[in-house]
Amino acid sequence: MPTRTRFTTWRPLATVIVAVLMAAFLTPAVAHGAPRESRPVYSYTNAIREAVWVDTGLDGDGDGKTDRVAADIVRPREPARQHRKIPVIMDASPYYSCCGRGNESQKKTYDANGDVVQMPLFYDNYFVPRGYAFVGVDLAGTNRSDGCVDVGGRSDIQSAKAVVDWLNGRARAYTTRTGNVRASATWTNGRTGMIGKSWDATIANGVAATGVKGLKTIVPISGISSWYDYYFQQGAPLYDSGPDWLSDYVDSPDARARCAAVQQKIVDGAPRTGDRTPFWTERDYVKDAAKVRASVFLVHGMQDLNVRTKHFGQWWDALARHGVERKIWLSQTGHVDPFDYRRGAWVDTLHRWFDHELLGYDNGVDREPMADIERHPDQWVTSKVWPPRGTATTTLRPAAGTQDGVGTLGLTPGSGTETFTDDPSHSETDWAAHIDTPTSDKAGFVTRPLTHDLRLSGSSKVTITATPTTATAHLSAVLVDLGPDTIRDYADSAEGITTLTDRSCWGASTSGDSACFKNTAAKTADVDRTVFSRGWADLGTYASPGKGVPLTPGKAYTITVDLAATDHVVPAGHRLALIVAGTDKDLIDPPADKPTLTLDLSRTSARVPLLGGAPAFARATSGTAPASPPVTRPSGVGDPSGARRVPGDTGLG
């Protein structure tokens, strides 16, 4: 249940503290049976704040000594006095000093003794009074830690795993960075939950994939599941830089001075060819999903063009195959934390999730619907399971229409060809805006206006047979909902939210660490069409997604392009479109050549996850429905930004 301070606007800190303490005393106790909710009964002001340096067992910077990573701890003082051990919530991040966390880019601050004063975000403010410890870990090579950033590799993952091991009595830690005085974690029962957004979420995924004992749950928000898929998709480069740029971005100043060898290994291991190398295999957590012991509460924006939604789709599917306990939230935003688009419900749900997973409370969160999906701005629906039961892969076939490049989409195999020329100056928004007119840069295929809603839930694939005129070619495939709607403006720099000036408070505060954060509201756009799923590939990877080869001009090649996971309803009256084109401006880099490609429609198809399967599609495309106005002009979100090269918070990229 919410405390009495949850929905207040900003007020003086003393007032906030008094309100929180009063809530602790005014909240009624459970009269009978086991507790169902942790209450804020412990003092945040008097909480123990300390730092330890955990030995990772690695020597990433090659100085002849094993690296120690800094773990800053905030924990309630009272449980230790009562001889009670408590669980841990942990966020391992490279951003605590370089860049900040959250919508307000908060950084760690310290007192004269080197103990943390401000811990970014609300986790410590809210959960420490409820009997949890919060631990903020600096990844190796960042802030106060030894070692070097290796962008999702062994050093990154071991930075956090070693702390979980220490919390469970299996690793060594010290009271200082260089001293020999040991620190023990006798105050914890070792039950740990990891949380974080973007790179932090990625570390949670990676640590869970080691199967480390003591990690009971992870809450990855917009997390990477395979670093190859952050930089490439099937050989097509998604950014014009590699992981060496990213490691330099977050390395501490002294790490930059000592980590040149690691930087060179990153450069050598991640060539810009797009080929899969052992470097990428090490950073693929999906392959190790069978090792995951922790439950997973996954959160992602369905229009996230930074950590694109392929990441959550393939991770979710792998976890499902291995029977991992799962829950999911999918928003209409881009790369945004749920604290900034659904704050009250998020804190309440996260509270109940941690109470269930770390304290063992039977509060029913595990029996609630598996999925929450934002269907319209601030309008949410649930699914008992996700994808919903009755979802079936349905093969849709493109066919030629009455105009070149303007075809149809249905269940019947098509014939003939369509031709387009790669134009790197155009994007998916350009293609969708001109779907009903012939243009030389795309081939579009559209259903008739739907008579019933169609829901797509999960990941799609598009198989394309194309003949190029050049030795290199990139392909894009997108699914589009053609019809008017109001959506979150994910292409805006804030990716679907507006930050307001008033604040709300979520936990207890001190003079150095306020629990009050700026409120937000949905930033919306009125659109005539919505691109809701995307995929890209280098046609040269037709034989192997991990190895590209030169193409023979005039020869036909068949490739299957993975499309990003989504949950989208195309409503009655709208049309569903499949577009196949070349370079998707600002979302993939162009090939060396500027090819013209000819599609063989008889060997091109889309496999999409439809609720109700092929019968639902046949029903929705039969009869006559009122048509939405043809899309003849750009109207809606702007072009996607290509500047997001940092898997961090909204303000970082």
NORSUL-V999038 format. One record per residue. N is the residue number from 1. PSI is psi as a letter, one per 30 degrees, with the letter a starting at -180 (none if undefined). OMEGA is omega in degrees with one decimal (* if undefined). Layout:
n=N psi=PSI omega=OMEGA
n=N psi=PSI omega=OMEGA
This chain:
n=1 psi=k omega=-179.4
n=2 psi=k omega=172.4
n=3 psi=l omega=-175.9
n=4 psi=f omega=179.5
n=5 psi=g omega=-169.5
n=6 psi=e omega=-171.2
n=7 psi=g omega=177.9
n=8 psi=l omega=170.6
n=9 psi=l omega=-175.2
n=10 psi=k omega=174.9
n=11 psi=l omega=-177.7
n=12 psi=k omega=-174.2
n=13 psi=e omega=-179.8
n=14 psi=e omega=179.0
n=15 psi=e omega=179.0
n=16 psi=e omega=-178.6
n=17 psi=e omega=179.7
n=18 psi=e omega=-178.9
n=19 psi=e omega=179.9
n=20 psi=e omega=-179.7
n=21 psi=e omega=177.5
n=22 psi=e omega=179.1
n=23 psi=e omega=179.9
n=24 psi=e omega=-177.0
n=25 psi=f omega=-175.3
n=26 psi=f omega=-179.1
n=27 psi=k omega=-177.8
n=28 psi=k omega=179.0
n=29 psi=l omega=176.0
n=30 psi=k omega=-173.9
n=31 psi=e omega=-174.8
n=32 psi=l omega=172.3
n=33 psi=a omega=-177.5
n=34 psi=l omega=178.5
n=35 psi=k omega=178.6
n=36 psi=f omega=-178.6
n=37 psi=k omega=173.1
n=38 psi=k omega=-175.8
n=39 psi=l omega=-178.2
n=40 psi=i omega=-174.4
n=41 psi=f omega=-178.2
n=42 psi=l omega=-177.3
n=43 psi=k omega=173.3
n=44 psi=e omega=179.7
n=45 psi=e omega=-177.4
n=46 psi=g omega=-179.4
n=47 psi=l omega=175.5
n=48 psi=k omega=175.9
n=49 psi=k omega=-175.0
n=50 psi=l omega=177.3
n=51 psi=k omega=171.5
n=52 psi=l omega=176.0
n=53 psi=j omega=-173.9
n=54 psi=k omega=179.6
n=55 psi=k omega=-178.8
n=56 psi=f omega=-175.1
n=57 psi=g omega=179.6
n=58 psi=l omega=173.8
n=59 psi=i omega=-174.6
n=60 psi=e omega=-177.7
n=61 psi=g omega=172.3
n=62 psi=h omega=-179.5
n=63 psi=g omega=178.5
n=64 psi=g omega=178.8
n=65 psi=k omega=177.9
n=66 psi=k omega=-175.5
n=67 psi=k omega=173.2
n=68 psi=k omega=177.5
n=69 psi=k omega=-177.7
n=70 psi=k omega=174.9
n=71 psi=j omega=177.4
n=72 psi=k omega=-170.0
n=73 psi=k omega=168.6
n=74 psi=k omega=-177.8
n=75 psi=k omega=-179.0
n=76 psi=k omega=-177.6
n=77 psi=e omega=-168.9
n=78 psi=e omega=-176.3
n=79 psi=e omega=179.7
n=80 psi=e omega=177.2
n=81 psi=f omega=-179.5
n=82 psi=g omega=179.9
n=83 psi=h omega=176.3
n=84 psi=k omega=179.3
n=85 psi=k omega=-170.7
n=86 psi=l omega=177.3
n=87 psi=l omega=-173.7
n=88 psi=k omega=165.7
n=89 psi=k omega=-171.1
n=90 psi=k omega=173.7
n=91 psi=j omega=177.8
n=92 psi=k omega=-168.0
n=93 psi=k omega=169.3
n=94 psi=f omega=-167.0
n=95 psi=g omega=-170.3
n=96 psi=f omega=179.6
n=97 psi=f omega=-175.3
n=98 psi=e omega=-161.5
n=99 psi=f omega=178.9
n=100 psi=l omega=-178.3
n=101 psi=k omega=174.7
n=102 psi=l omega=-177.4
n=103 psi=f omega=179.8
n=104 psi=g omega=174.2
n=105 psi=h omega=-180.0
n=106 psi=k omega=176.0
n=107 psi=l omega=172.4
n=108 psi=k omega=169.6
n=109 psi=l omega=-171.8
n=110 psi=l omega=173.6
n=111 psi=a omega=-176.2
n=112 psi=f omega=179.4
n=113 psi=f omega=-178.5
n=114 psi=g omega=176.5
n=115 psi=k omega=-173.9
n=116 psi=k omega=175.1
n=117 psi=e omega=175.0
n=118 psi=j omega=169.6
n=119 psi=k omega=-176.9
n=120 psi=l omega=176.1
n=121 psi=a omega=-170.6
n=122 psi=f omega=-169.8
n=123 psi=e omega=-179.3
n=124 psi=e omega=-179.8
n=125 psi=e omega=-173.8
n=126 psi=e omega=-169.8
n=127 psi=f omega=179.5
n=128 psi=e omega=176.2
n=129 psi=f omega=-179.8
n=130 psi=g omega=173.3
n=131 psi=g omega=175.2
n=132 psi=l omega=164.7
n=133 psi=k omega=172.5
n=134 psi=k omega=-178.2
n=135 psi=k omega=175.7
n=136 psi=j omega=-173.3
n=137 psi=k omega=172.1
n=138 psi=j omega=177.3
n=139 psi=l omega=177.3
n=140 psi=k omega=178.5
n=141 psi=f omega=-179.1
n=142 psi=l omega=175.8
n=143 psi=c omega=-173.0
n=144 psi=g omega=-177.9
n=145 psi=l omega=171.8
n=146 psi=a omega=172.8
n=147 psi=a omega=-174.5
n=148 psi=k omega=173.2
n=149 psi=k omega=176.1
n=150 psi=g omega=170.2
n=151 psi=i omega=172.0
n=152 psi=g omega=-178.3
n=153 psi=a omega=-172.9
n=154 psi=e omega=-178.2
n=155 psi=e omega=178.5
n=156 psi=e omega=-175.0
n=157 psi=e omega=180.0
n=158 psi=f omega=175.7
n=159 psi=e omega=-178.1
n=160 psi=e omega=-179.1
n=161 psi=e omega=-179.9
n=162 psi=e omega=178.9
n=163 psi=e omega=175.4
n=164 psi=e omega=177.3
n=165 psi=e omega=179.2
n=166 psi=e omega=178.7
n=167 psi=f omega=179.3
n=168 psi=g omega=173.2
n=169 psi=g omega=-175.7
n=170 psi=g omega=-178.7
n=171 psi=l omega=-178.8
n=172 psi=k omega=173.6
n=173 psi=l omega=-175.1
n=174 psi=l omega=-177.7
n=175 psi=f omega=177.4
n=176 psi=l omega=-176.8
n=177 psi=e omega=-174.9
n=178 psi=f omega=-175.0
n=179 psi=a omega=-176.1
n=180 psi=g omega=179.5
n=181 psi=j omega=-175.3
n=182 psi=k omega=174.1
n=183 psi=k omega=179.8
n=184 psi=l omega=-178.2
n=185 psi=h omega=-178.7
n=186 psi=f omega=-176.4
n=187 psi=f omega=-175.6
n=188 psi=l omega=172.7
n=189 psi=g omega=176.4
n=190 psi=f omega=-179.0
n=191 psi=j omega=-169.8
n=192 psi=k omega=170.5
n=193 psi=k omega=178.4
n=194 psi=k omega=179.3
n=195 psi=l omega=174.8
n=196 psi=l omega=-179.9
n=197 psi=k omega=170.6
n=198 psi=c omega=180.0
n=199 psi=e omega=178.5
n=200 psi=e omega=177.5
n=201 psi=e omega=178.6
n=202 psi=e omega=178.0
n=203 psi=e omega=176.8
n=204 psi=e omega=176.8
n=205 psi=e omega=-176.5
n=206 psi=e omega=178.7
n=207 psi=e omega=177.4
n=208 psi=e omega=-178.4
n=209 psi=f omega=172.5
n=210 psi=f omega=-177.3
n=211 psi=g omega=-175.4
n=212 psi=k omega=178.5
n=213 psi=k omega=-179.9
n=214 psi=f omega=175.4
n=215 psi=j omega=-172.2
n=216 psi=f omega=-179.3
n=217 psi=l omega=171.5
n=218 psi=k omega=177.1
n=219 psi=i omega=-179.4
n=220 psi=k omega=180.0
n=221 psi=j omega=179.2
n=222 psi=h omega=-174.6
n=223 psi=l omega=174.5
n=224 psi=k omega=175.5
n=225 psi=f omega=176.0
n=226 psi=j omega=-173.9
n=227 psi=f omega=174.4
n=228 psi=e omega=-176.7
n=229 psi=f omega=170.0
n=230 psi=e omega=-176.0
n=231 psi=f omega=-177.5
n=232 psi=l omega=162.3
n=233 psi=j omega=179.5
n=234 psi=h omega=175.2
n=235 psi=f omega=179.5
n=236 psi=k omega=-178.1
n=237 psi=k omega=-179.4
n=238 psi=f omega=179.4
n=239 psi=l omega=-179.4
n=240 psi=g omega=177.1
n=241 psi=l omega=-176.8
n=242 psi=a omega=-176.0
n=243 psi=f omega=176.4
n=244 psi=e omega=175.7
n=245 psi=e omega=-176.6
n=246 psi=e omega=179.4
n=247 psi=e omega=177.9
n=248 psi=e omega=-178.6
n=249 psi=e omega=-174.0
n=250 psi=f omega=178.5
n=251 psi=k omega=171.0
n=252 psi=l omega=-179.0
n=253 psi=e omega=-179.3
n=254 psi=f omega=176.3
n=255 psi=e omega=178.1
n=256 psi=e omega=-178.0
n=257 psi=f omega=-173.5
n=258 psi=f omega=-170.8
n=259 psi=g omega=-178.5
n=260 psi=e omega=-178.6
n=261 psi=e omega=178.0
n=262 psi=e omega=177.4
n=263 psi=e omega=-179.0
n=264 psi=e omega=176.7
n=265 psi=e omega=178.3
n=266 psi=e omega=178.7
n=267 psi=e omega=-177.1
n=268 psi=e omega=-175.1
n=269 psi=f omega=-175.1
n=270 psi=i omega=-178.3
n=271 psi=l omega=-178.3
n=272 psi=g omega=176.6
n=273 psi=f omega=-174.5
n=274 psi=g omega=177.7
n=275 psi=k omega=173.6
n=276 psi=k omega=-179.2
n=277 psi=l omega=175.6
n=278 psi=f omega=175.8
n=279 psi=e omega=-177.8
n=280 psi=e omega=178.4
n=281 psi=e omega=178.2
n=282 psi=f omega=-174.6
n=283 psi=g omega=177.1
n=284 psi=j omega=-177.5
n=285 psi=f omega=-178.4
n=286 psi=e omega=-177.4
n=287 psi=f omega=-178.0
n=288 psi=g omega=-178.2
n=289 psi=f omega=179.6
n=290 psi=f omega=-179.3
n=291 psi=f omega=-172.5
n=292 psi=k omega=175.2
n=293 psi=f omega=-174.2
n=294 psi=l omega=167.1
n=295 psi=l omega=-174.6
n=296 psi=k omega=171.5
n=297 psi=j omega=-170.5
n=298 psi=k omega=-179.8
n=299 psi=k omega=-179.8
n=300 psi=k omega=171.0
n=301 psi=k omega=-176.8
n=302 psi=f omega=174.6
n=303 psi=g omega=177.7
n=304 psi=j omega=179.0
n=305 psi=g omega=171.7
n=306 psi=d omega=169.5
n=307 psi=j omega=-167.6
n=308 psi=l omega=-165.4
n=309 psi=f omega=169.2
n=310 psi=e omega=-176.6
n=311 psi=e omega=-178.8
n=312 psi=e omega=-177.9
n=313 psi=e omega=-177.4
n=314 psi=e omega=177.6
n=315 psi=e omega=179.2
n=316 psi=e omega=-178.4
n=317 psi=e omega=179.1
n=318 psi=e omega=177.4
n=319 psi=e omega=179.7
n=320 psi=e omega=-179.6
n=321 psi=f omega=-176.9
n=322 psi=g omega=171.4
n=323 psi=g omega=-179.9
n=324 psi=k omega=175.1
n=325 psi=k omega=-170.2
n=326 psi=l omega=171.2
n=327 psi=l omega=-175.2
n=328 psi=k omega=168.6
n=329 psi=k omega=177.3
n=330 psi=k omega=-178.4
n=331 psi=l omega=174.0
n=332 psi=f omega=-174.7
n=333 psi=l omega=166.0
n=334 psi=b omega=-173.9
n=335 psi=i omega=-171.1
n=336 psi=k omega=178.0
n=337 psi=k omega=179.0
n=338 psi=f omega=174.2
n=339 psi=f omega=-177.4
n=340 psi=g omega=171.7
n=341 psi=f omega=179.3
n=342 psi=h omega=-162.0
n=343 psi=e omega=-175.3
n=344 psi=e omega=-179.8
n=345 psi=e omega=-179.4
n=346 psi=e omega=-177.7
n=347 psi=e omega=179.5
n=348 psi=e omega=-178.3
n=349 psi=e omega=179.0
n=350 psi=e omega=177.6
n=351 psi=e omega=-178.7
n=352 psi=e omega=178.8
n=353 psi=e omega=-180.0
n=354 psi=e omega=176.6
n=355 psi=e omega=-178.9
n=356 psi=e omega=-172.4
n=357 psi=e omega=-174.3
n=358 psi=f omega=178.1
n=359 psi=f omega=177.8
n=360 psi=g omega=-178.6
n=361 psi=k omega=177.0
n=362 psi=i omega=-176.3
n=363 psi=g omega=175.2
n=364 psi=f omega=-176.7
n=365 psi=f omega=-179.8
n=366 psi=f omega=-180.0
n=367 psi=g omega=177.6
n=368 psi=l omega=177.2
n=369 psi=k omega=-177.0
n=370 psi=e omega=-170.4
n=371 psi=k omega=166.4
n=372 psi=k omega=-176.0
n=373 psi=k omega=176.9
n=374 psi=j omega=-176.6
n=375 psi=e omega=173.4
n=376 psi=l omega=-178.4
n=377 psi=j omega=178.7
n=378 psi=g omega=176.3
n=379 psi=j omega=-171.5
n=380 psi=k omega=173.2
n=381 psi=l omega=179.6
n=382 psi=l omega=171.6
n=383 psi=k omega=-178.8
n=384 psi=e omega=171.6
n=385 psi=l omega=178.7
n=386 psi=k omega=-8.5
n=387 psi=l omega=-175.2
n=388 psi=l omega=176.4
n=389 psi=k omega=-176.1
n=390 psi=f omega=175.8
n=391 psi=k omega=-177.8
n=392 psi=k omega=177.1
n=393 psi=k omega=-176.0
n=394 psi=k omega=-178.4
n=395 psi=j omega=177.6
n=396 psi=k omega=-173.2
n=397 psi=k omega=172.9
n=398 psi=k omega=177.8
n=399 psi=l omega=179.9
n=400 psi=k omega=177.1
n=401 psi=a omega=-178.2
n=402 psi=f omega=177.1
n=403 psi=k omega=177.3
n=404 psi=k omega=176.1
n=405 psi=f omega=179.0
n=406 psi=i omega=-173.5
n=407 psi=a omega=-178.5
n=408 psi=l omega=-179.6
n=409 psi=k omega=-177.6
n=410 psi=a omega=-178.4
n=411 psi=f omega=-175.8
n=412 psi=k omega=178.5
n=413 psi=k omega=178.9
n=414 psi=a omega=177.4
n=415 psi=l omega=179.4
n=416 psi=a omega=-175.2
n=417 psi=l omega=167.8
n=418 psi=k omega=-175.6
n=419 psi=k omega=174.5
n=420 psi=l omega=179.0
n=421 psi=k omega=-179.8
n=422 psi=k omega=175.8
n=423 psi=j omega=-175.0
n=424 psi=f omega=178.4
n=425 psi=f omega=-177.8
n=426 psi=l omega=-177.5
n=427 psi=l omega=178.3
n=428 psi=e omega=178.0
n=429 psi=e omega=175.6
n=430 psi=e omega=-178.7
n=431 psi=e omega=-176.8
n=432 psi=e omega=-178.7
n=433 psi=f omega=-177.4
n=434 psi=h omega=-174.8
n=435 psi=f omega=-175.4
n=436 psi=g omega=178.2
n=437 psi=k omega=178.1
n=438 psi=k omega=170.9
n=439 psi=l omega=-172.6
n=440 psi=f omega=-170.5
n=441 psi=g omega=-176.7
n=442 psi=l omega=169.5
n=443 psi=k omega=-177.2
n=444 psi=k omega=-177.6
n=445 psi=k omega=-166.5
n=446 psi=k omega=173.0
n=447 psi=l omega=168.2
n=448 psi=l omega=176.4
n=449 psi=k omega=-174.8
n=450 psi=k omega=173.9
n=451 psi=f omega=177.3
n=452 psi=l omega=177.2
n=453 psi=k omega=172.4
n=454 psi=k omega=178.8
n=455 psi=k omega=175.8
n=456 psi=k omega=-177.3
n=457 psi=j omega=179.4
n=458 psi=a omega=-175.5
n=459 psi=k omega=179.1
n=460 psi=l omega=174.3
n=461 psi=k omega=177.1
n=462 psi=j omega=176.3
n=463 psi=k omega=-173.7
n=464 psi=k omega=169.0
n=465 psi=j omega=-172.6
n=466 psi=k omega=175.8
n=467 psi=j omega=-178.8
n=468 psi=l omega=175.6
n=469 psi=f omega=-175.5
n=470 psi=l omega=-176.9
n=471 psi=f omega=176.5
n=472 psi=k omega=178.9
n=473 psi=k omega=172.6
n=474 psi=k omega=-179.6
n=475 psi=k omega=171.0
n=476 psi=k omega=173.3
n=477 psi=k omega=-178.6
n=478 psi=k omega=172.1
n=479 psi=k omega=-173.1
n=480 psi=k omega=170.6
n=481 psi=j omega=-177.7
n=482 psi=j omega=179.9
n=483 psi=l omega=-175.1
n=484 psi=k omega=178.9
n=485 psi=l omega=168.7
n=486 psi=k omega=-175.9
n=487 psi=l omega=169.8
n=488 psi=k omega=-177.4
n=489 psi=i omega=-174.3
n=490 psi=f omega=-179.9
n=491 psi=f omega=173.9
n=492 psi=l omega=-176.8
n=493 psi=f omega=178.2
n=494 psi=f omega=168.2
n=495 psi=h omega=171.7
n=496 psi=g omega=176.7
n=497 psi=l omega=170.1
n=498 psi=k omega=179.1
n=499 psi=k omega=-177.1
n=500 psi=l omega=-178.1
n=501 psi=f omega=180.0
n=502 psi=l omega=-174.4
n=503 psi=l omega=168.8
n=504 psi=l omega=-169.5
n=505 psi=k omega=-170.9
n=506 psi=i omega=-179.4
n=507 psi=a omega=-177.5
n=508 psi=l omega=-177.7
n=509 psi=l omega=165.6
n=510 psi=l omega=179.0
n=511 psi=f omega=-178.2
n=512 psi=f omega=-176.6
n=513 psi=j omega=-178.2
n=514 psi=k omega=174.7
n=515 psi=g omega=-175.2
n=516 psi=k omega=-174.2
n=517 psi=l omega=179.1
n=518 psi=k omega=176.3
n=519 psi=l omega=179.1
n=520 psi=l omega=173.9
n=521 psi=l omega=178.2
n=522 psi=k omega=169.4
n=523 psi=j omega=-170.7
n=524 psi=l omega=175.6
n=525 psi=k omega=172.7
n=526 psi=k omega=-172.1
n=527 psi=l omega=172.6
n=528 psi=f omega=179.9
n=529 psi=l omega=-179.1
n=530 psi=j omega=169.7
n=531 psi=k omega=-174.0
n=532 psi=f omega=173.9
n=533 psi=k omega=-172.4
n=534 psi=l omega=171.6
n=535 psi=l omega=-175.7
n=536 psi=l omega=176.7
n=537 psi=l omega=166.0
n=538 psi=k omega=-178.0
n=539 psi=f omega=178.5
n=540 psi=f omega=176.7
n=541 psi=g omega=-176.3
n=542 psi=e omega=-177.5
n=543 psi=f omega=-178.8
n=544 psi=k omega=-179.8
n=545 psi=f omega=-178.8
n=546 psi=g omega=-177.3
n=547 psi=j omega=178.6
n=548 psi=k omega=177.8
n=549 psi=l omega=175.9
n=550 psi=k omega=178.8
n=551 psi=l omega=173.9
n=552 psi=j omega=179.3
n=553 psi=k omega=179.9
n=554 psi=f omega=179.2
n=555 psi=k omega=-180.0
n=556 psi=k omega=177.8
n=557 psi=k omega=177.4
n=558 psi=k omega=-179.1
n=559 psi=k omega=174.7
n=560 psi=k omega=-176.5
n=561 psi=k omega=176.0
n=562 psi=k omega=174.6
n=563 psi=l omega=-175.4
n=564 psi=k omega=178.3
n=565 psi=l omega=-179.8
n=566 psi=l omega=166.1
n=567 psi=j omega=-172.2
n=568 psi=k omega=174.6
n=569 psi=k omega=170.5
n=570 psi=j omega=-171.9
n=571 psi=l omega=174.5
n=572 psi=k omega=-177.1
n=573 psi=f omega=175.3
n=574 psi=l omega=176.0
n=575 psi=k omega=175.0
n=576 psi=k omega=-178.5
n=577 psi=k omega=167.5
n=578 psi=k omega=176.7
n=579 psi=k omega=173.9
n=580 psi=k omega=-177.1
n=581 psi=a omega=-179.2
n=582 psi=b omega=-177.5
n=583 psi=k omega=174.1
n=584 psi=j omega=-171.2
n=585 psi=k omega=177.0
n=586 psi=f omega=175.3
n=587 psi=f omega=166.4
n=588 psi=l omega=176.2
n=589 psi=k omega=-178.0
n=590 psi=l omega=175.4
n=591 psi=l omega=-179.5
n=592 psi=e omega=-178.8
n=593 psi=l omega=175.9
n=594 psi=i omega=-169.7
n=595 psi=l omega=160.2
n=596 psi=k omega=-177.6
n=597 psi=k omega=177.5
n=598 psi=k omega=-179.8
n=599 psi=k omega=170.5
n=600 psi=j omega=-172.5
n=601 psi=f omega=179.3
n=602 psi=f omega=-178.7
n=603 psi=g omega=177.8
n=604 psi=k omega=-178.2
n=605 psi=l omega=175.8
n=606 psi=k omega=175.3
n=607 psi=j omega=-172.4
n=608 psi=k omega=-179.2
n=609 psi=j omega=-175.0
n=610 psi=k omega=171.2
n=611 psi=j omega=-175.8
n=612 psi=f omega=174.9
n=613 psi=a omega=-176.3
n=614 psi=e omega=177.5
n=615 psi=e omega=178.4
n=616 psi=e omega=178.2
n=617 psi=e omega=-179.7
n=618 psi=e omega=179.5
n=619 psi=e omega=-176.5
n=620 psi=f omega=-177.2
n=621 psi=g omega=176.0
n=622 psi=l omega=-179.5
n=623 psi=a omega=-177.1
n=624 psi=k omega=177.7
n=625 psi=l omega=173.8
n=626 psi=k omega=-175.5
n=627 psi=k omega=169.3
n=628 psi=l omega=179.1
n=629 psi=k omega=176.4
n=630 psi=k omega=178.7
n=631 psi=j omega=-176.1
n=632 psi=f omega=-177.1
n=633 psi=l omega=174.2
n=634 psi=k omega=178.6
n=635 psi=j omega=177.4
n=636 psi=b omega=-178.6
n=637 psi=l omega=177.3
n=638 psi=a omega=177.2
n=639 psi=k omega=175.7
n=640 psi=k omega=-179.4
n=641 psi=k omega=175.9
n=642 psi=g omega=-173.8
n=643 psi=f omega=-173.4
n=644 psi=j omega=179.6
n=645 psi=g omega=-176.0
n=646 psi=j omega=177.6
n=647 psi=i omega=-176.6
n=648 psi=a omega=-178.1
n=649 psi=l omega=-173.0
n=650 psi=e omega=-175.5
n=651 psi=f omega=-174.2
n=652 psi=f omega=-176.8
n=653 psi=none omega=*
